[in-house]
Amino acid sequence: MQPNLTMHSINPNLGQEHAMRRRPACAAQAMASDSVESLDLLRGQKTVEIRHNGAVYRLQATRLGKLILTK
């Protein structure tokens, strides 16, 4: 069974203050402040399900170290 991940289980510090935070001025700042390590998402598993807007996506790590996201 795949773990049930939410943004709060990935990063428990996300909350209302995160939602109200101003957007960074450039994309580089956005990536630096809102990035998540793939190891944190996968937690030692090869695949993980991600629920987004009522749909379920599957994030999979390949043997070559690439990531595949499918719906």
Sequence and secondary structure as in RCSB ss.txt:
>XXXX:A:sequence
MQPNLTMHSINPNLGQEHAMRRRPACAAQAMASDSVESLDLLRGQKTVEIRHNGAVYRLQATRLGKLILTK
>XXXX:A:secstr
      HHHH TT SHHHHHS   SSHHHHHHHH   HHHHHTT SEEEEEETTEEEEEEE TTS EEEE 
